[in-house]
Amino acid sequence: MTLVEVAPASVLAPNYHPLPVTLVDGLGSWVTDDAGRHYLDLLSGYSALNFGHRHPVLTAAAHAQIDKLTLTSRAFDHELLEPFAARLAALIGPLVAGPPMVLPMNTGAEAVETAIKAARKWGYDVKGVPADRATILVADGNFHGRTTTIVSFSTDPDARRGFGPYTPGFRVVPYGSVEALRDAIDETTVAVLLEPIQGEQGVVVPPVDYLPGVRALCSEHDVLFIADEIQSGLGRTGTTLASELWGVKPDLVTLGKALGGGVLPVSAVVGRADVLGVLTAGTHGSTFGGNPLACAVGLAVVGLLETGELQARATTLGIEWGARLDALVDAGLLASSRRVGLWAGLDVAEGRGTGRQLCERLLARGVLAKDTHGSTIRLAPPLTISTEDLHLATDRLTDALR
Ligand SMILES: *Cc1c(COP(=O)(O)O)cnc(C)c1O
């Protein structure tokens, strides 16, 4: 009889393929694994950790609130709900079209679902679209989350295949083409839902006239422009919202990831009061949305962004970093590099391995990053990273590519 050694099976559902590292500790831009090795975190929880690990202002806000009141449900009010909404509206309101309202949720996908529901209801109640006929235009290569409705309009086969039947009411058009949107718009169209920069797709920046063109087209046809800023927003691009880079004001903005400061999930839809105002009591909600702990951390996050210092830093440090990334392209180590603020999508040059292999080589050199598609990796260092640490990480990237 032969005994076959079988590795102990994990009870964890296999819906992720993580890099082989087990983290136990984090502070600022650095994390430590279970063997005491240190790594620079250039993924930042897909931009949920824009302020780094355990930012003292954020952990202090969380600790204080944990010892006071953590959950009420929206059945009752609590003392931080209105202040959180007001401060977030003051930060984001000037960047959206029209007087703002705030609707707090938890995860990014929930914020996107909320925006979709608000747009549909606005379409029926205000625009006068016939019942159950509303359409929303979305872009090829999009990433808006993982719910059944959201994967219904994903163009990534892994994300979509096997999860039907799909939610109707979405039309996918090529990203970057205003003409394609113009051709797809009809009297049933209530919204265009887009990422101003496609993060998951590898930090894909659209042509310079795209977002202004989308804005004009939406205004012309009384269609809502919904910008999904869950990954691109809150300082990542050197501006509070990526939409600002083109001077464009969306009707609705979805925020998430960094809004929770890397402490807990906090998301929100911020946008036109006449649109979010259609969601009356009983039509939408969430047990945890806007909870006291989330509001305490969210308020502290808004406080970190109000001065504009982090955004300005992302711009200036980003330019310095971008020059070094461009040099890697010139040296033939990268096929191309796209960078906005402290956000970069890098395509590994042919013959230098896959994105996954590069991430494994980075891991061995004390840098955490994650591939997105094939030969592409996305880097998003904490906005608080020191200049020295960013250069150190870039030295290690250079070494890993050689
Ligand atoms: C991450 C992300 C989401 C989904 O957020 P979750 O919190 O994972 O649900 C939606 N849109 C964009 C652009 C994202 O990057």
Residues whose N, C-alpha, C, O or C-beta is under 5 A from the ligand:
A	BS01	LIG	T107 G108 A109 E110 F143 H144 G145 E195 G199 D228 I230 Q231 G256
